[in-house]
């Protein structure tokens, strides 16, 4: 396993939910975490955490965060793209302008922002020789089981991005993993009333998985982590 001591991991979306749980677990394991979030005051308090303003919707936000991290910590060893947006819109029965508008918003946050982060961090991930990228996707990026089609389309696109990072980065020691959960007990699923919250996947378990792939050696690459609270043929 890779020694986490001194390794610096960027984690977006750390104010709550999956991003926050991942940041807290990485800190427990000895990593230094650079937290990117719209309000840095909402970041977890820890001596090895450095927080910077980051809004996935703003041009130049990725470069600004990466450069601020380098000035503060001197290196970048990993990136977790955890910030995400879900706007429920069915293919049929939606106003077209509203549907396309929702798709544009989610493409910006769920796909373009991770792409910008990877591009900005790339030279430093290459330089460390054991760079790690985790893209928080969804089982909705593997199959379509409900009417939230615009969200699923963005998560399918994120899966393509994850594969390209693996292809381009493998010879440089970069390993990229897509984390694909089903329903998770977070604010994003607060309107789901068909599944008891204690039966959904739980944040500490997802964070544990990310921690493991961040520490695996280059010879144990994991391309996708499909995680669900129920049986599916896909899994």
Residue, then its C-alpha position, 0 to 999 in steps of 0.5 A: x500500500x502507498x504511504x499516505x504521509x505527506x500526500x496531498x489530495x484535492x477533494x471537491x464538494x467537501x461541505x457535505x455528503x459524499x465529498x465531506x465523508x471522503x475528506x474526513x476519511x482521508x484525513x484520518x488515514x494521514x493524507x493532507x486534504x485540499x478542500x474545494x468548496x464555495x464557502x471554505x468556512x464549511x470545510x471540516x476542521x483539521x490541522x491537515x486540511x487546507x480549504x480554498x474557494x471553488x465553484x465548479x460553475x465558474x471559469x478558471x476555478x480549477x486552475x485557481x484552486x490547483x495553484x493555490x494548493x501548490x503554493x500552500x502544500x507544494x505538491x498534488x498527489x490525487x484528486x477526488x471529483x465529488x461535487x455534483x448536481x442532480x436536477x430531475x427532468x424526464x425525457x417526455x412531459x418536460x418543457x424542452x427549454x427546462x429540460x435542456x437548461x437542466x442538462x446544461x447545468x448538470x453538464x457544467x458541474x458533473x462533467x466539464x468541471x471534473x474535466x477542468x480539474x483533471x486538466x489543471x492537476x495533470x502535470x502534478x499527478x504525472x510528476x508524483x508517479x502515483x497520481x490518483x483520480x476518483x470521479x464520483x459518478x453513479x449507477x445512473x452512469x451505468x444504466x437507466x432505471x428512472x426518469x432522471x435522464x439528464x442526470x444519467x446522461x451526465x454521469x455516462x459522460x463522466x464514465x467516458x472521462x474516467x476511461x480516458x484518464x486511465x488510458x492517457x495516464x496509465x504509463x505515467x502512474x496515474x490510476x483513475x477510478x469511478x465510484x458508482x453508488x446507487x441511493x446514498x443516505x445524503x441530502x441528494x436523496x432526501x425526496x426518495x421515500x421508497x427506500x428506508x434511509x438506513x437501507x441505503x448505502x452509507x457515507x462512511x462505507x463509500x469513503x472507506x472505498x475511496x481511501x483504499x483506492x488512493x493507497x493501492x499501488x500502481x499494480x492494483x488498478x481499480x477502474x470502477x467501484x459499483x456499489x448498491x444497497x440492493x441486488x441488481x443483475x448489473x452487479 
